[in-house]
Amino acid sequence: MPEPIRIVVVTSQPSNSGSNLRARYIAKALSKAGARVTFINGVKAMPCWFDIAVTFVTNL
């Protein structure tokens, strides 16, 4: 029997965001399909909307 595929699911968004939830759903679905999945969680929360501030400054 072949070795199951190994997949790493990485989310860079905070753990309380919708994209983190979708990444968890994807990891769970891949795991049910037979893949060996490692889920790497994002930080708990970005301080002071840091990602938006950086994006705003870089788009000026």
N, CA, C and O atoms as CSV, one atom per row, in Angstrom:
chain,resi,resn,atom,element,x,y,z
A,1,MET,N,N,0.841,-1.179,0.000
A,1,MET,CA,C,0.000,0.000,0.000
A,1,MET,C,C,0.890,1.247,0.000
A,1,MET,O,O,1.856,1.309,0.760
A,2,PRO,N,N,0.576,2.244,-0.845
A,2,PRO,CA,C,1.430,3.431,-0.910
A,2,PRO,C,C,1.332,4.292,0.340
A,2,PRO,O,O,0.334,4.287,1.061
A,3,GLU,N,N,2.395,5.020,0.559
A,3,GLU,CA,C,2.457,5.961,1.691
A,3,GLU,C,C,1.465,7.101,1.447
A,3,GLU,O,O,1.392,7.608,0.327
A,4,PRO,N,N,0.699,7.520,2.461
A,4,PRO,CA,C,-0.231,8.640,2.256
A,4,PRO,C,C,0.521,9.952,2.033
A,4,PRO,O,O,1.604,10.167,2.577
A,5,ILE,N,N,-0.070,10.807,1.236
A,5,ILE,CA,C,0.541,12.100,0.947
A,5,ILE,C,C,0.571,12.953,2.207
A,5,ILE,O,O,-0.365,12.927,3.005
A,6,ARG,N,N,1.639,13.702,2.381
A,6,ARG,CA,C,1.771,14.600,3.540
A,6,ARG,C,C,1.489,16.026,3.084
A,6,ARG,O,O,2.061,16.503,2.103
A,7,ILE,N,N,0.608,16.693,3.802
A,7,ILE,CA,C,0.214,18.055,3.453
A,7,ILE,C,C,0.317,18.934,4.690
A,7,ILE,O,O,-0.093,18.539,5.782
A,8,VAL,N,N,0.869,20.131,4.508
A,8,VAL,CA,C,0.930,21.120,5.584
A,8,VAL,C,C,-0.013,22.259,5.207
A,8,VAL,O,O,0.132,22.875,4.151
A,9,VAL,N,N,-0.973,22.531,6.077
A,9,VAL,CA,C,-1.901,23.644,5.877
A,9,VAL,C,C,-1.457,24.756,6.812
A,9,VAL,O,O,-1.422,24.583,8.030
A,10,VAL,N,N,-1.115,25.912,6.223
A,10,VAL,CA,C,-0.616,27.047,6.998
A,10,VAL,C,C,-1.583,28.210,6.829
A,10,VAL,O,O,-1.989,28.535,5.713
A,11,THR,N,N,-1.943,28.827,7.932
A,11,THR,CA,C,-2.742,30.039,7.870
A,11,THR,C,C,-1.975,31.164,8.542
A,11,THR,O,O,-1.432,31.006,9.635
A,12,SER,N,N,-1.942,32.300,7.868
A,12,SER,CA,C,-1.227,33.444,8.438
A,12,SER,C,C,-2.176,34.429,9.106
A,12,SER,O,O,-1.742,35.441,9.655
A,13,GLN,N,N,-3.458,34.136,9.059
A,13,GLN,CA,C,-4.450,35.015,9.665
A,13,GLN,C,C,-4.640,34.658,11.130
A,13,GLN,O,O,-4.271,33.559,11.546
A,14,PRO,N,N,-5.208,35.562,11.922
A,14,PRO,CA,C,-5.442,35.284,13.342
A,14,PRO,C,C,-6.357,34.076,13.533
A,14,PRO,O,O,-7.176,33.762,12.670
A,15,SER,N,N,-6.208,33.413,14.663
A,15,SER,CA,C,-6.979,32.191,14.912
A,15,SER,C,C,-8.461,32.449,15.105
A,15,SER,O,O,-9.243,31.498,15.115
A,16,ASN,N,N,-8.876,33.699,15.258
A,16,ASN,CA,C,-10.297,33.996,15.417
A,16,ASN,C,C,-10.900,34.555,14.129
A,16,ASN,O,O,-11.928,35.230,14.174
A,17,SER,N,N,-10.273,34.283,12.981
A,17,SER,CA,C,-10.773,34.804,11.710
A,17,SER,C,C,-11.471,33.712,10.911
A,17,SER,O,O,-11.308,32.522,11.178
A,18,GLY,N,N,-12.245,34.140,9.932
A,18,GLY,CA,C,-12.954,33.201,9.073
A,18,GLY,C,C,-12.022,32.390,8.193
A,18,GLY,O,O,-12.297,31.223,7.912
A,19,SER,N,N,-10.923,32.988,7.755
A,19,SER,CA,C,-9.994,32.246,6.904
A,19,SER,C,C,-9.322,31.116,7.674
A,19,SER,O,O,-9.008,30.073,7.101
A,20,ASN,N,N,-9.100,31.318,8.962
A,20,ASN,CA,C,-8.540,30.254,9.797
A,20,ASN,C,C,-9.526,29.095,9.894
A,20,ASN,O,O,-9.130,27.931,9.837
A,21,LEU,N,N,-10.799,29.411,10.038
A,21,LEU,CA,C,-11.829,28.376,10.110
A,21,LEU,C,C,-11.889,27.585,8.803
A,21,LEU,O,O,-11.994,26.359,8.831
A,22,ARG,N,N,-11.824,28.267,7.666
A,22,ARG,CA,C,-11.830,27.579,6.377
A,22,ARG,C,C,-10.593,26.700,6.220
A,22,ARG,O,O,-10.684,25.599,5.677
A,23,ALA,N,N,-9.448,27.168,6.684
A,23,ALA,CA,C,-8.231,26.360,6.606
A,23,ALA,C,C,-8.378,25.095,7.446
A,23,ALA,O,O,-7.901,24.031,7.050
A,24,ARG,N,N,-9.033,25.199,8.602
A,24,ARG,CA,C,-9.287,24.014,9.429
A,24,ARG,C,C,-10.200,23.027,8.705
A,24,ARG,O,O,-9.971,21.819,8.754
A,25,TYR,N,N,-11.238,23.540,8.032
A,25,TYR,CA,C,-12.140,22.673,7.264
A,25,TYR,C,C,-11.383,21.945,6.159
A,25,TYR,O,O,-11.597,20.754,5.933
A,26,ILE,N,N,-10.499,22.663,5.472
A,26,ILE,CA,C,-9.702,22.045,4.409
A,26,ILE,C,C,-8.801,20.964,4.981
A,26,ILE,O,O,-8.701,19.877,4.411
A,27,ALA,N,N,-8.144,21.247,6.099
A,27,ALA,CA,C,-7.261,20.262,6.727
A,27,ALA,C,C,-8.043,19.021,7.148
A,27,ALA,O,O,-7.571,17.897,6.977
A,28,LYS,N,N,-9.236,19.227,7.697
A,28,LYS,CA,C,-10.056,18.097,8.132
A,28,LYS,C,C,-10.511,17.259,6.939
A,28,LYS,O,O,-10.507,16.030,7.008
A,29,ALA,N,N,-10.902,17.915,5.851
A,29,ALA,CA,C,-11.341,17.189,4.660
A,29,ALA,C,C,-10.195,16.392,4.041
A,29,ALA,O,O,-10.385,15.250,3.622
A,30,LEU,N,N,-9.015,16.988,3.985
A,30,LEU,CA,C,-7.855,16.271,3.448
A,30,LEU,C,C,-7.495,15.079,4.318
A,30,LEU,O,O,-7.102,14.028,3.811
A,31,SER,N,N,-7.627,15.240,5.622
A,31,SER,CA,C,-7.344,14.147,6.548
A,31,SER,C,C,-8.328,12.998,6.346
A,31,SER,O,O,-7.940,11.830,6.358
A,32,LYS,N,N,-9.600,13.336,6.161
A,32,LYS,CA,C,-10.614,12.298,5.920
A,32,LYS,C,C,-10.382,11.582,4.592
A,32,LYS,O,O,-10.767,10.424,4.432
A,33,ALA,N,N,-9.750,12.276,3.637
A,33,ALA,CA,C,-9.464,11.685,2.336
A,33,ALA,C,C,-8.232,10.784,2.367
A,33,ALA,O,O,-7.900,10.149,1.366
A,34,GLY,N,N,-7.555,10.726,3.516
A,34,GLY,CA,C,-6.431,9.815,3.658
A,34,GLY,C,C,-5.065,10.466,3.704
A,34,GLY,O,O,-4.060,9.764,3.813
A,35,ALA,N,N,-4.997,11.770,3.626
A,35,ALA,CA,C,-3.707,12.460,3.679
A,35,ALA,C,C,-3.256,12.625,5.127
A,35,ALA,O,O,-4.075,12.664,6.045
A,36,ARG,N,N,-1.953,12.721,5.311
A,36,ARG,CA,C,-1.402,13.037,6.638
A,36,ARG,C,C,-1.242,14.546,6.699
A,36,ARG,O,O,-0.356,15.113,6.060
A,37,VAL,N,N,-2.101,15.190,7.470
A,37,VAL,CA,C,-2.184,16.649,7.470
A,37,VAL,C,C,-1.592,17.221,8.746
A,37,VAL,O,O,-1.863,16.737,9.844
A,38,THR,N,N,-0.779,18.262,8.585
A,38,THR,CA,C,-0.278,19.056,9.701
A,38,THR,C,C,-0.858,20.451,9.550
A,38,THR,O,O,-0.700,21.084,8.507
A,39,PHE,N,N,-1.530,20.932,10.586
A,39,PHE,CA,C,-2.132,22.262,10.554
A,39,PHE,C,C,-1.292,23.202,11.396
A,39,PHE,O,O,-1.058,22.946,12.577
A,40,ILE,N,N,-0.834,24.296,10.789
A,40,ILE,CA,C,-0.052,25.300,11.504
A,40,ILE,C,C,-0.932,26.522,11.682
A,40,ILE,O,O,-1.305,27.189,10.717
A,41,ASN,N,N,-1.251,26.797,12.922
A,41,ASN,CA,C,-2.174,27.863,13.265
A,41,ASN,C,C,-1.492,29.226,13.217
A,41,ASN,O,O,-0.284,29.336,13.427
A,42,GLY,N,N,-2.281,30.261,12.939
A,42,GLY,CA,C,-1.778,31.631,12.972
A,42,GLY,C,C,-1.678,32.122,14.405
A,42,GLY,O,O,-1.955,31.386,15.352
A,43,VAL,N,N,-1.282,33.362,14.547
A,43,VAL,CA,C,-1.211,33.952,15.880
A,43,VAL,C,C,-2.623,34.190,16.408
A,43,VAL,O,O,-3.581,34.210,15.636
A,44,LYS,N,N,-2.751,34.369,17.718
A,44,LYS,CA,C,-4.077,34.539,18.312
A,44,LYS,C,C,-4.780,35.785,17.794
A,44,LYS,O,O,-5.957,35.722,17.440
A,45,ALA,N,N,-4.096,36.892,17.743
A,45,ALA,CA,C,-4.672,38.121,17.198
A,45,ALA,C,C,-3.550,39.063,16.799
A,45,ALA,O,O,-2.500,39.108,17.439
A,46,MET,N,N,-3.787,39.804,15.745
A,46,MET,CA,C,-2.810,40.787,15.303
A,46,MET,C,C,-2.991,42.050,16.130
A,46,MET,O,O,-4.115,42.534,16.258
A,47,PRO,N,N,-1.934,42.593,16.690
A,47,PRO,CA,C,-2.073,43.809,17.493
A,47,PRO,C,C,-2.408,45.022,16.624
A,47,PRO,O,O,-1.744,45.279,15.620
A,48,CYS,N,N,-3.418,45.745,17.010
A,48,CYS,CA,C,-3.788,47.028,16.373
A,48,CYS,C,C,-3.995,46.903,14.864
A,48,CYS,O,O,-3.641,47.815,14.117
A,49,TRP,N,N,-4.547,45.820,14.423
A,49,TRP,CA,C,-4.804,45.621,12.987
A,49,TRP,C,C,-3.523,45.834,12.183
A,49,TRP,O,O,-3.523,46.545,11.178
A,50,PHE,N,N,-2.449,45.222,12.629
A,50,PHE,CA,C,-1.121,45.424,12.049
A,50,PHE,C,C,-1.100,45.114,10.554
A,50,PHE,O,O,-0.489,45.850,9.779
A,51,ASP,N,N,-1.761,44.032,10.144
A,51,ASP,CA,C,-1.735,43.659,8.731
A,51,ASP,C,C,-2.408,44.711,7.860
A,51,ASP,O,O,-1.945,44.974,6.749
A,52,ILE,N,N,-3.486,45.315,8.339
A,52,ILE,CA,C,-4.170,46.352,7.564
A,52,ILE,C,C,-3.310,47.611,7.490
A,52,ILE,O,O,-3.238,48.253,6.442
A,53,ALA,N,N,-2.666,47.963,8.583
A,53,ALA,CA,C,-1.798,49.142,8.590
A,53,ALA,C,C,-0.641,48.976,7.610
A,53,ALA,O,O,-0.310,49.909,6.880
A,54,VAL,N,N,-0.033,47.813,7.588
A,54,VAL,CA,C,1.085,47.564,6.674
A,54,VAL,C,C,0.597,47.617,5.233
A,54,VAL,O,O,1.258,48.208,4.379
A,55,THR,N,N,-0.545,47.011,4.953
A,55,THR,CA,C,-1.098,47.033,3.604
A,55,THR,C,C,-1.407,48.463,3.169
A,55,THR,O,O,-1.120,48.848,2.035
A,56,PHE,N,N,-1.988,49.242,4.066
A,56,PHE,CA,C,-2.323,50.628,3.747
A,56,PHE,C,C,-1.071,51.434,3.404
A,56,PHE,O,O,-1.054,52.173,2.420
A,57,VAL,N,N,-0.044,51.290,4.203
A,57,VAL,CA,C,1.194,52.050,3.979
A,57,VAL,C,C,1.863,51.630,2.680
A,57,VAL,O,O,2.377,52.483,1.955
A,58,THR,N,N,1.871,50.357,2.371
A,58,THR,CA,C,2.541,49.893,1.155
A,58,THR,C,C,1.762,50.255,-0.102
A,58,THR,O,O,2.338,50.284,-1.189
A,59,ASN,N,N,0.467,50.531,0.018
A,59,ASN,CA,C,-0.344,50.883,-1.152
A,59,ASN,C,C,-0.486,52.385,-1.363
A,59,ASN,O,O,-1.216,52.813,-2.257
A,60,LEU,N,N,0.194,53.187,-0.562
A,60,LEU,CA,C,0.119,54.642,-0.752
A,60,LEU,C,C,0.852,55.089,-1.987
A,60,LEU,O,O,0.884,56.282,-2.289
